[in-house]
């Protein structure tokens, strides 16, 4: 058998190495799905295009609340869920670098020393040193597809980080507005309790004067006690919201206090001309799409198993009985090698790995389509809620004004002995319910605005 000289082996290695570029596997195409050209709830918004790299900015500043601004600035630094997502992203980036390192040769240095002997030959020393390199040419694109898959996964992790941050920011804003709404409800209850106490005094005076039955006094006492109990219940609700906010900003609830402050209930105006391109800023959509791309590369990696594995190796070393002779020319040896291995029969295991990879891509592609559809649903839901709540605002205000006037007139008529105290209780309960509904509406509009901002991927500013 005639063996090629080392120079021919080297030429052959270069030819094999430069034969790359014939990567096997499908070319990635983003999954296609039917999407609306505009949002039904807000005519005029245009078809979405990718824009997830845009800066989401400090969207919470649109609510013009200094307390919220101060808390939001602490979320990215202290929230532990975000810290975990950031660590996952760092891990994914390290995996990309690890996969990219596989494209380059591996160089190793080996050295050894040994002393041996026997009764006849006596004792002697043997020293060896060698430097070697091995390289797997990426002929079928397996290694490069591994890099691309890891890169897509890292991009998905980056989007997961952005999604975790947006989620924590949104949850903080909702909890904050809910707490402020609870403070407003408490203030409303306190003023209502004061009014009930005055009504109780009136009922007691009339009862003591013998012009009203004791049932009037009992009803007034019942109404006052229920309102006072409800005020205590609001304190429990506020405490739980305060604890939730503390955790979101990365602080122990026992060390965190959020004092009561005036609530302006500012609402950002959603510009009708804002395009639905901002839907593509949603990081969950970006993450889902990148995972489809990563799964596509896995198909190519599986298909490369149908072709031979090639490996180039080279070494240069020396052996001697004395360390001083180790690097002399007469003791050195070198080698160049090319190896190839091909699986001839594996009972279809490689084909099934390819089928598994294809099924995995179909799975993540379906999840991507579902994520997009749910995203459209979320935007439509919040746009509808925004519209309905805006229409409710003047009606709630009218109902509150009418209920307040009814309460005043009914109480005056009771003083004059024209109506029973039951009508006073009914009028006061209606007035309180109308005022509470107005406060709740203001909170609902702010919470809906936050949800719309999240549904759009973090606001509408560039």
C-alpha positions in Angstrom: 0.0 0.0 0.0 1.5 3.4 -1.0 1.3 6.1 1.6 1.2 9.8 0.7 4.2 11.8 1.8 3.5 14.4 4.6 3.4 17.3 2.1 0.6 15.6 0.2 -1.3 15.0 3.5 -1.0 18.7 4.3 -2.3 19.7 0.8 -5.2 17.2 1.2 -6.0 18.7 4.6 -6.2 22.2 3.2 -8.4 21.0 0.4 -10.8 19.4 2.9 -10.8 22.4 5.1 -11.6 24.8 2.3 -14.4 22.5 1.1 -16.7 23.8 3.7 -19.7 25.8 2.8 -21.8 22.9 1.8 -23.7 23.0 5.0 -26.6 20.6 5.1 -30.0 21.4 6.5 -32.9 23.8 5.8 -32.5 27.5 5.3 -34.4 29.3 8.1 -37.6 31.0 7.2 -39.7 32.9 9.8 -43.0 31.2 10.4 -45.9 32.8 8.4 -49.3 33.5 9.9 -52.2 35.6 8.9 -52.2 38.9 10.9 -54.7 41.8 10.6 -53.7 44.8 8.7 -55.0 47.0 11.5 -56.5 46.8 15.0 -60.3 46.5 15.0 -60.7 48.7 18.1 -58.6 51.6 16.7 -59.0 52.1 13.0 -55.9 53.6 11.4 -53.2 51.6 13.0 -51.0 49.9 10.4 -49.5 46.4 9.8 -46.8 45.4 12.3 -43.2 45.0 11.3 -40.2 43.9 13.5 -39.1 46.7 15.9 -38.2 44.8 19.0 -34.8 46.4 19.2 -36.2 49.9 19.8 -35.6 51.5 23.2 -38.7 51.1 25.4 -37.5 54.0 27.6 -39.1 55.2 30.8 -42.7 54.6 29.8 -44.0 55.0 33.3 -43.0 58.6 33.2 -46.2 59.1 31.1 -48.2 58.9 34.3 -46.4 61.9 35.8 -46.1 60.4 39.3 -42.8 61.1 41.2 -43.4 58.2 43.6 -43.8 55.7 40.8 -40.8 57.0 39.0 -38.6 56.6 42.1 -39.8 53.0 42.5 -39.4 52.0 38.9 -35.8 53.1 38.9 -35.1 50.4 41.5 -36.7 47.5 39.7 -33.9 46.8 37.2 -31.2 47.0 39.9 -32.7 45.0 42.7 -35.5 42.7 41.4 -34.3 39.1 41.8 -36.3 37.7 38.9 -34.6 40.1 36.6 -31.2 39.2 38.2 -32.0 35.5 37.4 -33.0 36.4 33.8 -29.8 38.4 33.4 -27.7 35.5 34.7 -29.5 33.2 32.2 -28.6 35.6 29.4 -25.0 35.7 30.5 -25.0 31.9 30.5 -26.4 31.8 26.9 -23.8 34.2 25.7 -21.1 32.0 27.3 -22.5 29.1 25.4 -22.2 31.0 22.1 -18.6 31.6 22.8 -18.1 28.0 23.7 -19.7 26.9 20.4 -17.7 29.4 18.4 -14.5 28.0 19.9 -15.2 24.7 18.3 -14.5 26.2 14.9 -10.8 26.6 15.8 -8.1 24.0 16.3 -7.4 22.5 19.7 -3.7 22.8 20.7 -2.3 20.7 23.5 1.1 20.4 25.2 2.1 17.1 26.8 5.2 16.2 28.8 6.3 13.2 30.8 9.2 11.8 32.7 9.8 8.2 33.8 12.5 6.2 35.5 12.6 2.4 35.1 15.1 -0.4 35.5 15.8 -4.1 36.0 18.4 -6.5 37.2 20.1 -6.8 33.8 19.8 -3.4 32.2 19.9 -1.3 35.3 17.9 1.9 35.9 17.4 4.6 33.3 15.4 7.7 32.6 13.0 8.5 29.8 11.7 12.0 29.0 9.1 12.9 26.4 7.6 16.2 25.3 5.2 16.9 22.4 2.9 19.6 21.1 -0.2 18.6 19.1 -3.2 20.1 17.4 -6.4 18.7 16.1 -9.1 20.3 14.1 -12.5 19.2 12.8 -13.2 21.0 9.6 -16.8 22.2 9.4 -17.4 20.5 6.1 -21.2 19.9 6.6 -21.9 23.0 8.6 -22.6 21.2 11.9 -20.3 23.4 14.0 -21.5 26.7 12.4 -25.1 25.7 12.8 -24.3 25.0 16.5 -23.0 28.5 16.7 -26.0 29.9 15.0 -28.4 27.9 17.2 -26.6 29.1 20.3 -26.7 32.7 19.0 -30.4 32.5 18.4 -30.9 31.0 21.9 -28.9 33.8 23.4 -31.0 36.3 21.5 -34.1 34.6 22.9 -32.5 34.8 26.4 -31.9 38.5 25.8 -35.6 38.9 24.9 -36.6 36.9 28.0 -34.6 39.4 30.1 -36.4 42.3 28.5 -39.7 40.5 29.0 -38.9 39.9 32.7 -38.0 43.6 33.1 -41.2 44.8 31.3 -43.3 42.4 33.4 -41.8 43.5 36.7 -42.1 47.2 35.7 -45.7 46.7 34.7 -46.6 44.7 37.9 -45.0 47.4 40.0 -47.0 50.1 38.3 -50.3 48.2 38.7 -49.6 47.5 42.4 -48.6 51.1 42.9 -51.8 52.5 41.4 -53.8 49.9 43.3 -52.2 51.1 46.5 -52.9 54.7 45.7 -56.5 53.8 44.8 -56.7 52.0 48.2 -55.5 55.2 49.9 -58.2 57.2 48.0 -60.8 54.6 49.0 -59.6 55.0 52.6 -59.9 58.8 52.4 -63.4 58.4 50.9 -64.4 56.0 53.7 -63.1 58.3 56.4 -65.2 61.2 55.0 -68.2 58.8 54.7 -67.7 57.7 58.3 -67.7 61.3 59.4 -71.0 61.8 57.6 -72.4 58.6 59.1 -71.4 59.8 62.6 -73.4 63.1 62.0 -76.3 61.0 60.8 -76.1 58.9 63.9 -76.2 62.0 66.1 -79.3 63.2 64.2 -81.0 59.8 64.7 -80.0 59.7 68.3 -81.3 63.2 69.0 -84.6 62.4 67.3 -84.9 59.1 69.2 -84.2 60.8 72.5 -86.7 63.5 71.6 -89.3 60.8 71.1 -89.9 61.7 67.4 -88.1 58.7 65.9 -88.2 55.0 66.7 -85.1 53.1 68.1 -84.8 51.3 64.8 -83.5 54.6 63.2 -80.8 54.7 65.9 -79.9 51.0 65.3 -79.7 51.4 61.5 -77.4 54.4 61.9 -75.2 52.4 64.3 -75.1 49.5 61.9 -74.2 51.6 58.9 -71.4 53.3 60.8 -69.9 50.1 62.2 -69.9 48.5 58.8 -68.1 51.4 57.3 -65.5 51.4 60.1 -65.0 47.6 59.6 -64.5 48.2 55.8 -61.9 50.8 56.5 -60.0 48.3 58.6 -60.2 45.8 55.7 -58.7 48.4 53.4 -55.7 48.7 55.7 -55.1 44.9 55.2 -55.3 45.3 51.5 -52.9 48.2 51.5 -50.4 46.3 53.6 -50.4 43.4 51.1 -49.8 45.8 48.2 -47.0 47.5 50.0 -45.4 44.1 50.7 -45.7 43.2 47.0 -44.1 46.4 45.9 -41.2 45.8 48.4 -40.5 42.5 46.8 -40.6 43.9 43.3 -37.9 46.5 44.2 -35.8 43.8 45.9 -36.4 44.8 49.5 -37.6 42.9 52.5 -41.2 43.9 53.3 -40.3 44.6 56.9 -37.8 47.3 55.8 -40.1 49.0 53.3 -42.7 51.6 53.9 -44.7 53.6 51.3 -46.4 56.6 52.9 -49.7 57.9 51.7 -49.5 60.6 49.1 -51.9 62.6 46.9 -53.2 60.6 43.9 -53.6 62.6 40.7 -54.6 59.6 38.5 -52.9 61.1 35.4 -53.6 59.2 32.2 -51.3 59.0 29.2 -53.1 59.7 25.9 -52.9 56.9 23.4 -52.2 58.5 20.0 -54.6 57.1 17.5 -52.0 57.3 14.8 -49.5 55.0 16.6 -48.8 52.1 14.3 -49.1 48.5 15.4 -45.4 48.1 14.5 -44.9 48.5 18.2 -46.5 45.1 18.8 -43.3 43.6 17.4 -41.4 45.3 20.2 -42.9 42.7 22.5 -39.9 40.7 23.8 -42.0 37.5 24.2 -42.6 37.6 20.5 -39.0 38.2 19.7 -38.0 35.3 22.1 -40.4 32.9 20.5 -39.2 33.7 17.0 -35.6 33.3 18.0 -36.3 29.8 19.4 -37.8 28.8 16.1 -34.5 29.9 14.5 -32.5 27.9 17.0 -34.7 24.8 16.4 -34.1 25.2 12.6 -30.3 24.9 13.1 -30.8 21.8 15.2 -32.3 20.1 12.1 -29.1 20.8 10.2 -27.0 19.5 13.0 -29.0 16.3 13.1 -28.7 15.9 9.3 -25.0 16.3 9.4 -25.0 12.9 11.2 -25.7 11.3 7.8 -22.2 12.4 6.5 -18.7 11.4 7.5 -16.9 13.1 10.4 -13.5 14.4 9.4 -10.6 15.3 11.6 -7.2 16.8 11.0 -4.3 16.2 13.5 -0.7 17.2 13.8 2.0 16.6 16.4 5.6 17.5 17.0 7.6 15.9 19.8 10.8 14.5 21.2 12.0 11.7 23.4 15.3 11.3 25.2 17.0 9.8 28.2 18.3 13.2 29.4 16.4 16.4 29.6 19.3 18.3 27.8 18.8 16.0 24.8 15.1 16.4 24.6 15.1 19.2 22.0 17.9 18.0 19.8 17.1 17.4 16.2 18.0 13.8 16.3 15.3 13.0 18.9 12.3 14.8 17.4 9.4 13.2 15.6 6.4 14.7 13.9 3.2 13.5 12.3 0.2 14.7 10.2 -3.0 12.8 10.0 -6.5 12.9 8.4 -9.2 10.6 9.7 -12.8 10.1 8.6 -15.6 8.1 10.2 -18.9 7.2 8.7 -21.8 5.4 10.4 -22.9 2.6 8.0 -25.8 1.2 10.0 -27.6 2.5 13.1 -31.1 1.1 12.6 -32.4 4.5 11.6 -31.4 6.3 14.7 -29.9 9.3 12.8 -33.1 9.6 10.7 -35.2 9.6 13.8 -33.0 12.3 15.4 -33.7 14.4 12.3 -37.4 13.7 12.7 -37.2 14.7 16.3 -35.5 18.0 15.4 -38.2 18.8 12.7 -41.0 18.0 15.2 -39.3 20.2 17.8 -39.2 23.1 15.3 -42.9 22.5 14.4 -43.6 22.7 18.1 -41.8 26.0 18.8 -43.2 27.5 15.5 -46.7 26.7 16.8 -45.9 28.4 20.1 -44.5 31.4 18.2 -47.8 31.7 16.2 -49.8 31.4 19.4 -47.7 34.0 21.1 -48.4 36.5 18.2 -52.1 35.7 18.2 -52.3 36.2 22.0 -50.4 39.4 21.6 -52.9 40.8 19.1 -55.7 39.7 21.4 -54.1 41.5 24.4 -53.8 44.8 22.4 -57.4 44.5 21.2 -58.6 43.7 24.8 -56.8 46.7 26.3 -57.9 49.1 23.5 -61.5 48.0 24.0 -61.2 48.5 27.8 -59.7 51.9 27.2 -62.6 52.9 25.0 -65.3 51.5 27.4 -63.8 53.1 30.5 -63.5 56.4 28.7 -67.2 56.2 27.8 -68.0 55.3 31.4 -66.2 58.3 32.9 -68.9 61.1 32.3 -71.7 58.6 33.2 -70.0 57.8 36.6 -69.5 61.5 37.3 -73.1 62.2 36.5 -74.3 59.3 38.7 -72.0 60.5 41.6 -73.3 64.1 41.4 -77.0 62.9 41.4 -76.4 60.5 44.3 -74.7 63.3 46.3 -77.7 65.6 45.8 -80.1 62.8 46.6 -78.3 62.1 49.9 -78.4 65.8 50.9 -82.1 66.2 50.1 -83.1 62.9 51.8 -81.2 63.8 55.0 -82.9 67.2 55.1 -86.3 65.6 54.6 -85.5 63.2 57.5 -84.7 66.1 59.7 -88.1 67.5 58.9 -89.7 64.2 59.6 -90.9 63.7 56.1 -89.2 60.3 55.4 -88.1 57.3 57.3 -84.5 56.7 58.2 -84.5 53.7 55.9 -84.5 56.2 52.9 -81.5 58.0 54.4 -79.6 54.8 54.7 -80.4 53.9 51.1 -79.5 57.4 49.8 -76.2 57.4 51.7 -75.3 53.9 50.5 -76.0 54.9 46.9 -73.9 58.0 47.2 -71.0 56.2 48.7 -71.2 53.5 46.1 -71.2 56.1 43.3 -68.2 57.9 44.8 -66.3 54.6 45.2 -67.2 53.6 41.6 -65.7 56.9 40.4 -62.5 56.2 42.3 -62.3 52.6 41.1 -62.8 53.9 37.5 -59.8 56.2 37.8 -57.7 53.3 39.0 -59.0 51.0 36.3 -58.1 53.5 33.6 -54.6 53.7 34.9 -54.2 49.9 35.2 -55.6 49.5 31.7 -53.1 52.0 30.4 -50.3 50.0 31.9 -51.6 46.8 30.5 -51.9 48.5 27.0 -48.3 49.7 27.3 -47.2 46.2 28.2 -49.2 44.7 25.3 -47.5 47.1 22.9 -44.1 46.0 24.2 -43.3 49.0 26.4 -45.0 52.2 25.2 -45.1 54.0 21.9 -42.2 56.4 22.1 -39.0 55.8 20.2 
